[in-house]
Amino acid sequence: MADTHGRYRNQMTAIGLVGGAIGSVALWLTSQKVTGLTPIIISIPFISAVVVGFGIGVVNADSDDAELEQAYMEVCGEVLKPDEEEEDDAEDDEVDGE
């Protein structure tokens, strides 16, 4: 699950990078015609989009954990059941042995 969360955060950050780059390039092209736009102002869309993209990735990374856990249990649940039955048998033997 940690890998899935990491991939989701990276994906949202990448979307922020692309969106911020597009906004900053558009603002830079505008600055060629309009005076008064400093490099700091031009970089604001880029920085804010990266921060927002990362924030969305962090906040929503666990939004589909229930679905992933259910899929995991469907696939691995059959493997886990025999182990649980063996543990129950071992506990029953201990109780019978007393």
N, C-alpha and C positions, 0 to 999 in steps of 0.2 A: 504494500500500500504506500510505503514511503516513496518508492520509485514513481508511482502514479502521481502522487502529490508534487514531487519534484518536476516531473514532466509538465504538469499543468501550470505550475508557477513559471517555468521557463517559457511555455507557450504564451502565457499572458504577458510576460515581460517582453517577448519578441514582438507581439502585437503592439505593445506600447512603443517599442523602438521604431517600428515601421511607421506607425501613426505620427509619432513625434518628429521623425525625420521628414515626413511629407509636409507637416505643418511648418517646420523650420525652413525647409527649402522654399516653400511658398512665401514665407515671410521674408526670406533673404532675397528672392526675386523681386518682391515688392519694394524692398529697401534700395534696389537699384534705381527706382524711379522716385521714391519718397525719401527725403532726408530726415535724419533724426532717429532712425532705428539703429540702435547700438547692437553689438554682438551679444550683449547680455539679454536684451529684449528678444533677439532672434532665437536665443537658446531656450527661452522659457517654455515654448510648446514641447520641445524635445524632452527637457528635464521633467516637466509635469506629466507628460504622457508615459514616460518610463516609470515614474513613481506610482501613478495611478494603475498602470498595467500590473506592476508587481504587487500592489495592494490588493487588487482584485484577485490575483492568483493566490495570495496568502489567505484571504478571507473565504474564498469559495473552493479551496483545494479539497476540502473534505465533504463537499456537497453530495457526492455520489458514493460515499463510503458504504451506505446500506446496500446499494446494488452490488458493489464489488464484494462485500462480505457474503451476500446471498449467493452470488456466482461461485465464490470460493467454496462455500459449504456444499453447493450442488456437486462440484467437481471432487472435492476432497472429503466430503462427508462420508462417502462409502468407505474410504480408506480408514477414517477415524473410528467408525463404528466397531470393527472387530477389536481394536485396542481397548475401547471402552468396555466391551463385553468381557475381555480377558481381565481387566481391572476389577470388574464387578464379581467375576468368578473368584478372583484372588481374595477379595474382601469377604465373600461368602465362606470360603475355606477357613479364613482366620476366625470368623464368628463360630463356625461349626467346630473348630479345633479347641475352643475354650471350654 
